[in-house]
Amino acid sequence: MAISVTSACPESTINELGIRQWPIWTCEPSTFPWTYAEQETCLLLEGEVSVTPEGGKPVHFGAGDLVVFSAGISCIWEVHRAVRKHYRFG
């Protein structure tokens, strides 16, 4: 699947991946297109989002969710509530 969501990401996974050391990205409510040149893994600290892959159905996620976007997908981001997330590419 192009987008996978682990709801209520376990603390053990956060520690194992070292997520708290990853950079933080923020975004106010907005809608924009995005294409992933490489895989992204992110943990939402705040916010609520719907991401619709090209030709697919919307995927909803929010605070506490670990999300993995596959390399090569194009999608539309809809940020419903301001986002603050840790992220890592590759």
C-alpha positions, 0 to 999 in steps of 0.5 A, spaced: 500 500 500 502 507 498 500 509 505 500 505 511 498 508 518 499 505 525 494 508 529 496 510 536 503 508 535 506 504 541 512 507 545 516 502 544 516 503 536 518 510 537 524 509 542 526 503 537 526 508 531 529 514 535 523 518 532 524 523 538 531 525 534 528 526 527 526 533 525 519 536 526 515 539 520 509 544 521 503 546 517 497 550 518 490 548 515 491 548 507 490 543 501 496 542 497 499 536 492 505 532 494 509 527 490 514 523 494 521 522 491 523 517 496 519 513 502 517 518 508 516 515 515 512 520 520 509 521 527 504 526 528 504 529 534 498 534 533 493 535 527 488 531 523 490 530 516 487 526 509 491 524 504 488 522 497 493 518 493 492 519 485 487 514 483 485 512 490 481 513 496 483 518 502 487 516 508 485 519 514 490 520 520 492 524 526 496 525 533 499 519 535 499 515 528 505 513 525 504 514 517 509 511 512 508 514 505 511 509 499 516 512 494 513 515 488 506 516 490 503 523 488 497 525 492 493 531 495 494 533 502 488 536 506 490 539 513 484 539 517 487 541 523 494 544 524 500 539 523 506 538 527 510 531 526 517 528 526 519 525 519 524 522 516 526 520 508 529 514 506 
